[in-house]
Amino acid sequence: MIKKIIKNNILDSRPSNSVISAAFVITMAGLVSRFLGLIRDRFLASAFGAGDTLDVYYAAFRIPDLIYNLLILGALSAAFIPVFTGLISREKEDEAWKMANNIINLALTFIILLSIILAIFAPVLMKIITPGFSPEKTAQAVLFTRIMFFSPLFLGISGIFGGILTSFKHFLVYSIAPLFYNLGIIIGVLVFVKLWGPIGLAWGVVLGALLHMLAQYPAARALGYRHLWSFKECFSDRKVRKVIRLMIPRTLGIAINQINLFVITIFASTLAAGSLAIMNFAQNLQGVPLGIFGSSFAIAVFPTLSAFHAKKDDRGFVGAFSKTFRQILFFVIPASVFILLLRAQLVRVVLGAGKFDWEDTVLTFQVLGVFSLSLFAQCLVPLLARSFYSMHDTKTPFYIALAAEAVNILAVFLLIGRFQILGLAMAFSLASLVQMSMLLFALRARFDILDDKIIIQSVVKIAAASIAAGIGIQGAKYAADYFFNIDTFLGIFAQLAFAGFFGAFLFVAASQLLRTEEFMEFKKSFTKRIFKGKKEIVENLNDFV
């Protein structure tokens, strides 16, 4: 029975036939992965606190992540998936597999060569991006970085596998791969650190990247992928050249986002020890709704938008965009309220253990509060950017990202002196709002209408339900003080759970009362999934019997 479940539901899983269905799969898998990510952060915070070791750990990610993001993420999000999907939709699978094979061979070659070059110059590069580090911290960061150069190699291959799976609308394995990545890092914290000291953190990252790749390979192979070590047609393949041509502006756009991370690293390294760790912890906490709602819906709708563009169906394109835009806001607006009002409780529950002291907690929840104000914008940017990519337009998002980064750098210079680490968070949030607004206006200019009236009506209803939830959360939070001892972990957890569930209940009730379209759609999809899941369980049990 177990073998059949794995084969039917994972390797040979049926494609998701709607954006809501696909987003549901990605969201549920993402929820588990993000939860594991929070456990990972709790282990890191408890073992090291917000101090020198974690500053080094997070700084060491910058250069390896740069390689992966520039060479793989740019090709995937802007070029590989639309071209691969276009070939499959025209029943040219042989050409599609040939292109995928050539892309992987090229990616491996460039990643290996670039990693070797950057590993050699790592000492110089780390001095540039961490000017506030002591010589000892810089040397440790260089060692961490050189080990972590293995991770973009594995993640690069895995990224192509993920692009293949999403092109076929097989989202389950793609969505659970990050779970294995986090699992590898947790093994690094709990096992490798005890064996080899802090450097075990770097080896945990490498293990996580390897597991990420191995998780997706069987599913990609089941769809028809076969790897061939051949470089004869890598550059002569017109489809490969098209992918490269499309990815260049997107790669430059990602480079702008990487500059944003480098700016944070550079300035955070000049602040008090632990500032870089605090920024990363706060970003990871807000990354839960960002990954679950923002990225999942954007990933799910991307093949659909690409297909509508290929058919020149503008009405279908706008309809799919509008629906996804509203679904994201339906989840993210109340999530922002939840995070803003319960930020202290969240940080204390997730990170408040071991060497992570009260000062670390206060700074982290203050930064998290600033991030929550721009969370809706951060969640909409992936959808807006992918809307342009699906139309094979990678230049517009690039220029907008460039403008937003200019705002970010200027704001950092103006705010960091007075607000210190909070100034970094304020600049980041302001830049996110600017980027989202410019992308939205640019997309609207591309079409005569983006269902503006429907979007505004939905936002009003969602905001009203979120306000009701916020009032309930605040009241429940104070009421919980009388029933729980919030000086203990169990007490603060009970306060968080009580206020959070009460706020969620009020939001659902208000959404039902207002007949919010997004809520009714989600309820229908959720109910359908539950009944479908029960049916499959019964069938598998019957097979077992």
Secondary structure, DSSP 8 states (H G I E B T S, - for coil): -HHHHHIIIIIT-----SHHHHHHHHHHHHHHHHHHHHHHHHHHHHHH-SSHHHHHHHHHTHHHHHHHIIIIIHHIIIIIHHHHHHHHHTT-HHHHHHHHHHHHHHHHHHHHHHHHHHHHTHHHHHHHH-TTS-HHHHHHHHHHHHHHTHHHHHHHHHHHHHHHHHHTT--HHHHHHHHHHHHHHHHIIIIIHHHHGGGHHHHHHHHHHHHHHHHHHHHHHHHT-------TTTTT-HHHHHHHHHHHHHHHHHHHHHHHHHHHHHHHHTSSTTHHHHHHHHHHHHHHHIIIIIIHHHHHHHHHHHHHHHTT-HHHHHHHHHHHHHHHHHHHHHHHHHHHHTHHHHHHHHH-STT--HHHHHHHHHHHHHHHTTHHHHHHHHHHHHHHHHTT--HHHHHHHHHHHHHHHHHHHHHHHHHTHHHHHHHHHHHHHHHHHHHHHHHHHHSS---HHHHHHHHHHHHHHHHHHHHHHHHHHHHHHHHS-TTSHHHHHHHHHHHHHHHHHHHHHHHHHTT-HHHHHHHHHHHHHHHHHHHHHHHHHHHH-
